[in-house]
Amino acid sequence: MLVIVVSVLQAVATFGAPAPAAQAADAGAFDPGRIIDDSIFFNGDAMTARQVQDFLETKVSSCQAGYTCLKDLRLDTTNKPADQMCGGYTGRAYQSAADVIEAVGKSCGISQKVLLVTLQKEQGLVTHTWPSEWRYMAAMGQGCPDTAACNEAYYGFFNQVYGAAHQMKRYANPPGTSNFFTWYAPGRTWNVLFHPNSACGSSPVYIQNQATADLYYYTPYQPNSAALAAGYGTGDACSSYGNRNFFNYFTAWFGSTKGYDVSAEFADYFAANRSWLGYTTGPASCASTGCSQAFQGGMVFRSAGGVHGVRNDYLASWGNYGREFGVVGYPTSEVSCGDMGNSCRQEFQGGWLVQNSSIGVRYVSSAFLAVWFNWGREYGAMGLPISDAGCTSDGVCLQAFQGAWIVQHASVGARVVPNSVFTTWSNWGRQGGTLALPIADPSVPGGADFIQAFQGGVITVSGGVGRVSSTVDPWFDTVIRSPWARVPEGGAVGGSGFGQLHAAVPGWCDHCLGRRGPGVVDGGSVVRHGDQESVAGCVAGFAVVHAGWRWLLSGVPGWLDGEERCGFVRGSERSA
């Protein structure tokens, strides 16, 4: 694995005569532990191709005859596959250097400004008016170690730019790669040499960020006092200039290499969590209830509950609830996965955010948490939440879990409604229908056979299938009981799949509630009057009308109390 990347020609600029001066730069501001911040170094959207081209044209007005300057370079590029470092590259014919610099920066997440400065400090290509072919062959110094010849696999302008950007990302050991680059790891103090000649010595440097570590992997020397005092000039025999020149060119051309500082109140947290936080993307801000600061990987918050971070994959869901200003409130813990099976959670003042690959990130309020805990959380019959909670205009709140729903209203509290019951309840109009709201939890939590009471009736579950076993007619307060157990599954009335009950109403054939699917109603009924029962076929010519989750059979002058006879007796019952 390539570690030291210094071209033969760079050795002249780095260890011998320095590169030509650009605009004035304050070399005294050079900080060996923080040469450039991550937020600037890893900004792959820093410049467009048009901006790069305009910049190049300001550096060279015209080339010497017979030479091609960087602003005029055109080349064919090749395809590169995506990997953990870069998003790949689609080769094209006759691309400009500016096109390549923009596209590589975007693909690999390396600032176009960094690429331009590296081209300058390695080969002087940005300002050169008579560049040789060799300068383009080793444009970024990629694959050119101090102690050996350049690797021909990296020859050519495109290979140099893509290869260098790819390598800069590799230094950070991104997910999916090995943890190979560790000897300049940020957050620690390292002895950094002043010159390839070890006799020139070294000094301890506290590496503050990944971008600075990248520069030391790329050119593993810091400028000594003589190099810094010389500005763009020559120091002494132990001076090196690569990282000094990088800093000088960058600040002269593009301004400060510093982004937002990590707030002092988050410094300790950042030091312990920098691997996922990344760099700052904004300043710290405070409200009356706490403070926050945004980072590449999420946000950090301080509240009465302490200092905690919220990762990006939780931020969107949290933001939907108003973040720290909403019902969820501030975080009170870090992400925890150890006791959640294949899931994770983060605790907040107002509940939990629960996450895994199949459900995304779901919010469970404190009120619903107590119910979920009583049912064994993700290990119980309810399983994981698969939706966020939603509330209707009548004050009913519902949240779906893998095996059940929580239904909450001020009049009944929070109740668990298993999926088998919820389906039947929905067919009967939920809280707006005859059954209204649940007033108790299932009689056998997690069982296949149980009953559940509602304000307007009872649903009985047998073998995992729910049916209404009693209810109250909303027009006549007629209590309907006892599904018709003697009708076999698949019998003349369509089987127990149509086991809904309802009272008869004068002037109507029936209130048919059971159905196989939308618009398909059972073709027969079991009819009882007194001690008499019969299997009845419905009279032809009825219409099906959808109203309030019920299927009504209208237009029938009576209902059958025999195979071919119609009549009506108040109080008769049927099960369909």
C-alpha positions in Angstrom: 0.0 0.0 0.0 1.4 3.4 -1.0 2.1 5.6 2.0 4.6 8.3 1.0 3.6 9.9 -2.3 6.2 12.4 -3.5 7.2 12.7 -7.1 10.8 13.0 -8.3 10.0 16.5 -9.5 8.3 17.3 -6.3 11.5 16.6 -4.5 12.9 19.7 -6.2 10.0 21.9 -5.1 9.7 20.2 -1.7 13.3 19.8 -0.6 15.3 22.1 -3.0 14.1 25.3 -4.7 10.6 26.2 -3.6 7.7 26.6 -6.0 7.1 30.1 -7.4 5.2 32.5 -5.2 1.5 33.1 -5.5 -0.3 35.9 -3.7 0.9 36.8 -0.2 0.1 34.0 2.3 0.7 34.1 6.1 3.0 31.2 6.7 3.1 32.2 10.3 -0.5 31.1 10.6 0.5 27.5 9.7 -0.6 25.0 12.3 1.1 21.6 11.9 -1.7 19.9 13.7 -4.5 21.6 11.8 -3.3 22.4 8.3 -6.8 22.3 6.8 -10.2 21.4 8.3 -12.2 18.3 7.2 -15.2 20.4 6.2 -13.1 22.2 3.5 -10.8 19.3 2.5 -13.7 16.8 1.9 -16.1 19.1 0.2 -16.6 17.5 -3.2 -18.9 20.3 -4.3 -16.5 23.2 -3.7 -16.2 24.2 -7.4 -18.0 23.5 -10.7 -16.1 22.8 -13.9 -16.9 26.3 -15.1 -15.5 27.8 -11.9 -12.4 25.6 -12.2 -11.9 26.7 -15.8 -12.3 30.4 -14.9 -9.8 30.0 -12.1 -7.2 28.4 -14.4 -7.6 31.1 -16.9 -6.8 33.7 -14.3 -3.5 32.0 -13.5 -2.2 31.7 -17.1 -3.1 34.2 -19.8 -1.2 32.5 -22.6 1.1 29.5 -23.0 4.5 29.5 -24.7 4.3 28.2 -28.3 4.5 24.4 -28.6 3.2 23.7 -25.0 -0.2 22.9 -23.6 -1.1 24.6 -20.3 -3.5 23.1 -17.8 -6.2 25.5 -18.9 -6.0 24.2 -22.4 -5.6 20.5 -21.7 -8.0 18.1 -23.4 -7.9 14.4 -22.9 -9.9 11.1 -23.1 -10.9 9.6 -19.8 -11.7 6.0 -18.9 -14.3 4.3 -16.7 -13.6 3.7 -13.0 -15.7 1.4 -10.9 -17.3 2.6 -7.7 -15.9 1.4 -4.4 -15.7 2.5 -0.7 -13.6 5.5 -1.6 -15.2 7.0 -4.7 -18.4 6.7 -6.7 -16.7 5.7 -9.9 -16.1 7.6 -13.1 -17.7 7.4 -16.5 -15.1 8.0 -19.2 -15.6 10.5 -22.0 -13.7 11.8 -24.9 -12.1 15.2 -25.1 -12.7 16.3 -21.6 -11.0 19.4 -20.2 -8.8 19.4 -17.1 -11.6 21.4 -15.4 -14.1 18.7 -16.3 -11.9 16.0 -14.8 -11.2 18.0 -11.6 -14.9 18.7 -11.0 -16.0 15.1 -11.6 -13.2 13.5 -9.6 -13.8 15.8 -6.7 -17.5 14.9 -6.7 -16.9 11.2 -7.1 -14.4 10.9 -4.3 -15.6 13.7 -2.0 -12.3 15.7 -2.2 -12.5 19.5 -2.7 -11.7 20.7 -6.2 -9.6 23.4 -4.4 -7.5 20.7 -2.8 -6.9 19.0 -6.2 -5.9 22.3 -7.7 -3.5 23.2 -4.9 -2.0 19.7 -5.0 -1.4 20.0 -8.8 0.4 23.3 -8.1 2.5 22.2 -5.1 3.5 18.9 -6.8 4.3 20.0 -10.4 3.4 23.7 -10.6 0.8 22.9 -13.3 -1.7 25.6 -12.4 0.6 28.5 -13.2 3.1 26.8 -15.5 3.3 28.3 -19.0 5.6 25.7 -20.6 4.7 22.4 -18.8 6.5 19.3 -20.0 4.8 16.0 -20.8 6.4 14.6 -17.6 4.6 17.1 -15.4 1.3 15.7 -16.7 2.5 12.1 -16.4 3.1 12.6 -12.6 0.7 15.6 -12.1 -0.3 14.8 -8.5 2.8 12.9 -7.4 0.6 9.8 -7.0 2.5 6.5 -7.1 5.8 8.3 -6.8 7.5 7.4 -3.5 10.6 9.1 -2.2 12.8 6.1 -2.5 11.7 4.5 -5.8 10.6 5.3 -9.3 7.0 6.2 -10.1 4.5 3.5 -10.6 3.6 3.5 -14.3 0.1 2.4 -13.5 -0.6 5.9 -12.3 0.9 7.7 -15.3 -1.2 10.3 -17.0 -3.2 13.3 -15.9 -6.5 11.5 -15.4 -5.0 8.5 -13.6 -3.0 10.9 -11.4 -6.0 13.1 -10.4 -8.4 10.1 -9.8 -5.7 8.0 -8.1 -4.7 10.8 -5.7 -8.3 11.6 -4.7 -9.0 7.9 -4.3 -5.9 7.6 -2.1 -6.8 10.6 0.0 -10.1 9.0 0.9 -8.5 5.7 1.6 -6.3 7.3 4.3 -9.5 7.7 6.4 -10.1 3.9 6.4 -13.7 4.3 5.2 -16.2 1.5 6.1 -15.6 -1.6 4.1 -11.8 -1.2 4.1 -9.2 -2.3 6.6 -8.0 -0.1 9.4 -4.5 0.2 7.7 -3.7 3.9 8.0 -3.3 4.6 11.7 0.1 6.1 12.3 -1.1 9.7 11.9 -4.6 9.0 13.2 -6.4 12.2 14.4 -6.9 12.8 18.1 -3.4 11.7 19.0 0.1 13.1 19.2 2.7 11.9 16.7 6.3 12.7 16.0 6.5 14.2 12.5 9.8 14.5 10.7 11.1 17.7 9.3 12.9 16.1 6.4 13.5 12.7 4.8 16.9 12.9 6.5 16.0 11.6 9.9 19.1 13.4 11.3 17.1 16.6 10.9 14.9 15.5 13.7 11.2 15.7 14.4 8.8 17.2 16.8 5.5 16.1 18.4 2.3 17.2 16.6 -1.2 16.7 17.9 -3.1 15.8 14.7 -6.5 17.4 15.1 -8.4 16.1 12.1 -8.5 13.6 9.3 -7.6 16.1 6.6 -4.4 17.0 8.3 -3.6 13.3 8.8 -4.2 12.8 5.0 -1.6 15.5 4.2 1.0 13.8 6.3 0.3 10.4 4.8 0.6 12.0 1.4 3.8 14.1 2.3 5.1 12.9 5.7 7.1 16.0 6.7 6.3 19.2 8.5 8.1 22.5 7.7 10.7 23.6 10.2 11.1 27.1 11.5 13.4 28.1 8.7 10.9 27.0 6.0 8.1 28.9 7.7 10.2 32.0 8.1 11.0 31.9 4.4 7.4 32.2 3.3 7.6 30.8 -0.3 11.4 30.9 -0.2 14.1 28.5 0.7 14.9 27.6 4.3 17.8 25.5 5.3 19.2 22.0 4.6 16.6 20.5 6.9 13.6 22.3 5.4 10.8 20.6 3.6 8.1 22.6 1.7 5.3 20.3 0.6 2.8 20.9 3.4 3.9 24.5 3.8 3.3 25.2 0.1 -0.1 23.4 0.3 -1.1 25.8 3.1 0.4 28.9 1.4 -1.2 28.2 -2.0 -4.6 27.4 -0.5 -4.8 30.4 1.7 -3.6 32.7 -1.0 -6.0 31.4 -3.6 -9.1 30.4 -1.6 -8.9 31.9 1.8 -8.8 30.3 5.2 -8.2 26.5 5.6 -10.3 26.6 8.8 -13.9 25.7 9.0 -16.1 25.9 12.1 -14.4 25.2 15.4 -15.8 22.5 17.7 -17.4 24.3 20.6 -15.5 23.9 23.9 -18.6 22.4 25.6 -18.6 19.6 23.0 -14.8 19.1 22.8 -14.7 16.0 25.0 -17.6 14.4 23.3 -16.1 15.1 19.9 -12.8 13.6 20.9 -14.5 10.4 21.9 -16.9 10.2 18.9 -15.0 11.8 16.0 -15.1 8.6 14.0 -18.8 9.0 13.2 -19.2 12.8 13.8 -16.7 13.8 11.2 -16.2 17.5 10.7 -18.2 20.5 11.8 -20.7 21.9 9.3 -21.9 24.9 11.4 -21.2 26.9 14.5 -22.6 26.0 17.9 -25.9 27.6 18.8 -27.8 27.8 22.1 -31.4 28.2 23.2 -32.8 28.6 26.7 -33.0 24.8 27.1 -29.7 23.8 25.7 -27.0 24.0 22.9 -26.3 22.2 19.7 -23.7 21.9 16.9 -24.0 20.3 13.5 -21.4 17.8 12.2 -21.0 15.8 9.0 -22.4 12.7 10.7 -25.1 14.2 12.9 -25.6 16.7 15.7 -24.4 17.1 19.3 -26.7 18.5 22.0 -26.3 19.6 25.5 -29.3 19.8 27.8 -30.2 19.1 31.4 -29.8 15.4 30.5 -26.1 15.8 29.5 -24.3 15.9 26.2 -25.5 13.4 23.5 -25.2 13.0 19.8 -27.9 12.2 17.3 -26.8 10.5 14.1 -28.0 11.5 10.7 -30.1 8.4 10.2 -32.1 9.4 13.3 -32.2 13.2 12.6 -34.9 13.1 9.9 -37.4 11.2 12.0 -36.6 13.4 15.0 -37.0 16.5 12.8 -40.4 15.4 11.8 -41.4 15.8 15.5 -39.8 19.2 15.9 -36.4 18.0 17.1 -35.6 19.2 20.6 -38.4 21.7 20.5 -41.2 19.1 19.9 -42.7 16.3 21.8 -39.7 14.1 21.5 -37.4 16.6 23.3 -33.7 16.3 23.8 -31.7 13.0 23.6 -31.0 11.4 27.0 -28.8 8.5 25.8 -26.6 7.4 22.9 -27.7 4.8 20.3 -27.9 1.4 22.0 -28.2 -1.9 20.1 -27.0 -4.4 22.6 -30.4 -5.4 24.1 -32.5 -4.8 21.0 -32.0 -8.0 19.0 -31.3 -6.9 15.5 -32.5 -3.3 16.2 -31.2 -0.2 17.8 -32.8 2.6 19.9 -32.0 6.1 21.2 -33.8 7.5 24.2 -35.2 11.0 24.3 -37.1 13.0 26.9 -40.4 12.1 25.2 -39.9 8.5 24.1 -37.6 6.3 22.0 -36.5 6.3 18.4 -36.3 2.6 17.3 -34.5 1.6 14.2 -33.6 -1.4 12.0 -33.2 -2.1 8.3 -36.8 -3.3 7.8 -38.7 -0.6 9.7 -36.5 2.4 9.3 -36.6 4.8 12.3 -39.9 4.9 14.3 -40.9 7.0 17.2 -42.6 5.4 20.2 -43.9 8.0 22.7 -43.4 7.6 26.4 -47.1 6.8 26.8 -46.9 4.0 24.3 -43.6 2.8 25.7 -45.2 1.6 28.9 -47.7 -0.5 26.9 -45.0 -1.9 24.7 -42.9 -2.8 27.7 -45.8 -4.7 29.3 -46.1 -6.7 26.1 -42.4 -7.7 26.0 -41.2 -4.9 23.7 -39.7 -6.2 20.4 -39.5 -9.7 21.8 -43.2 -10.0 22.6 -46.3 -10.5 20.5 -46.4 -6.8 19.4 -42.9 -6.9 17.8 -41.4 -3.7 16.4 -43.2 -0.5 15.5 -43.8 -0.3 11.7 -45.3 3.2 11.6 -45.3 6.3 13.6 -48.3 7.2 15.7 -51.1 9.2 14.1 -54.1 10.9 15.6 -57.5 11.5 14.2 -59.7 14.6 14.6 -61.8 12.8 17.3 -58.7 12.3 19.5 -58.0 8.7 18.7 -54.3 7.9 18.3 -53.0 4.7 16.7 -49.6 3.2 16.1 -49.0 0.0 14.1 -46.5 -2.7 15.3 -45.6 -5.9 13.6 -48.2 -7.9 15.5 -50.7 -5.4 16.9 -51.8 -1.8 17.2 -51.9 0.5 20.1 -55.1 2.5 20.2 -55.4 5.4 22.6 -58.1 7.8 23.6 -58.8 9.8 26.7 -61.9 7.8 27.5 -60.3 4.3 27.3 -56.6 4.9 27.8 -54.0 3.0 25.6 -55.2 -0.5 24.5 -53.4 -3.1 22.5 -55.5 -4.4 19.5 -53.9 -7.5 17.9 -53.8 -7.6 14.1 -56.5 -10.3 14.0 -58.9 -8.1 16.0 -57.8 -4.9 14.2 -58.9 -6.3 10.8 -62.4 -7.1 12.1 -62.6 -3.8 13.9 -61.7 -1.9 10.8 -64.4 -3.8 8.8 -66.9 -2.5 11.4 -65.8 1.1 11.1 -63.2 1.3 13.9 -64.0 4.0 16.4 -66.7 5.4 14.2 -68.6 2.2 13.9 -70.8 0.0 16.0 -68.0 -1.4 18.1 -66.5 2.0 18.9 -63.3 1.9 21.0 -61.6 -1.0 22.8 -62.2 -0.9 26.6 -59.9 -3.8 27.5 -56.8 -5.5 26.2 -57.1 -9.1 24.8 -58.1 -11.7 27.4 -55.0 -13.8 26.5 -52.2 -11.6 25.4 -50.3 -13.1 22.5 -52.7 -16.0 22.3 -54.5 -17.5 19.2 -57.8 -17.8 21.0 -59.2 -14.9 23.1 -61.8 -12.2 23.3 -61.5 -8.4 23.3 -64.2 -6.0 24.6 -65.2 -2.8 22.9 -67.6 -0.1 23.9 -70.2 -1.5 21.4 -69.5 -5.3 21.5 -67.0 -8.1 21.7 -64.6 -9.6 19.1 -63.8 -13.3 19.6 -60.6 -14.7 18.0 -60.4 -18.4 17.3 -57.4 -19.9 15.5 -56.1 -16.4 14.8 -59.4 -15.3 13.0 -61.5 -12.5 14.6 -65.3 -12.3 14.4 -67.8 -10.1 16.2 -69.5 -12.3 18.7 -71.9 -9.7 20.2 -72.8 -6.1 19.5 -75.5 -3.6 20.0 -77.7 -2.5 17.0 -77.1 1.3 16.8 -80.8 1.9 15.8 -82.7 -0.3 18.1 -80.2 -1.2 20.9 -80.8 -4.8 19.9 -78.2 -7.1 21.4 -77.0 -9.7 19.0 -75.3 -12.8 20.4 -73.9 -16.2 19.5 -72.4 -16.7 16.1 -74.0 -19.7 14.3 -71.5 -22.4 15.1 -73.7 -25.1 13.4 -73.0 -23.6 9.9 -69.8 -25.4 8.7 -66.9 -23.7 7.1 -67.6 -23.6 3.3 -71.3 -24.4 3.9 -74.4 -23.1 2.2 -74.0 -19.6 3.6 -70.4 -19.2 2.5 -68.8 -20.4 5.7 -67.6 -18.9 8.9 -65.7 -16.2 7.0 -69.1 -14.5 7.0 -69.8 -14.8 10.7 -70.8 -11.2 11.4 -74.0 -10.6 13.3 -76.7 -7.9 13.1 -80.3 -7.3 14.0 -83.0 -7.0 11.4 -84.6 -3.7 10.7 -88.2 -3.3 9.5 -88.5 -2.6 5.8 -85.1 -3.9 4.9 -84.1 -7.3 3.9 -80.9 -7.2 6.0 -77.8 -5.3 7.1 -75.3 -7.6 5.4 -71.9 -7.0 6.9 -69.9 -10.0 5.9 -68.2 -10.0 2.6 -65.5 -11.9 0.8 -64.0 -8.7 -0.6 -65.0 -5.3 -1.8 -68.5 -5.5 -3.4 -68.8 -9.3 -2.9 -71.5 -10.2 -0.4 -72.5 -13.6 1.0 -75.1 -15.2 -1.1 -77.1 -16.7 1.7 -78.1 -16.4 5.4 -78.9 -18.5 8.4 -82.2 -17.2 9.7 -83.7 -17.7 13.1 -87.1 -16.8 14.5 -88.0 -18.4 17.8 -86.7 -21.9 17.7 -86.7 -22.2 13.9 -83.6 -22.0 11.7 -83.2 -22.3 8.0 -80.6 -21.7 5.3 -81.9 -18.8 3.2 -81.0 -17.5 -0.2 -81.1 -13.8 -0.7 -83.7 -12.4 -3.0 -82.4 -11.2 -6.3 -82.4 -7.6 -7.3 -80.7 -6.0 -4.2 -78.2 -3.2 -4.4 -74.9 -3.0 -2.5 -74.2 0.3 -0.9 -71.0 1.2 1.0 -71.8 3.3 4.1 -69.6 3.7 7.1 -67.6 0.5 6.6 -70.9 -1.6 6.2 -72.3 -3.3 3.2 -76.1 -2.8 3.1 -78.6 -4.8 1.1 -81.4 -2.5 0.2 -84.5 -2.8 -2.0 -85.6 -6.1 -0.6 -89.2 -6.1 0.8 -88.5 -8.6 3.5 -86.2 -11.4 4.3 -86.5 -15.1 3.9 -87.7 -17.4 6.7 -87.8 -20.4 4.4 -86.2 -21.5 1.2 -88.5 -19.5 -1.1 -90.8 -17.4 1.2 -90.3 -13.9 2.4 -91.5 -12.3 5.6 -90.4 -10.3 8.5 -90.7 -10.7 12.2 -89.2 -8.0 14.5 -86.4 -9.3 16.6 -85.3 -12.0 14.2 -81.6 -12.7 14.0 -79.2 -14.0 11.4 -75.6 -14.8 11.0 -74.1 -14.2 7.6 
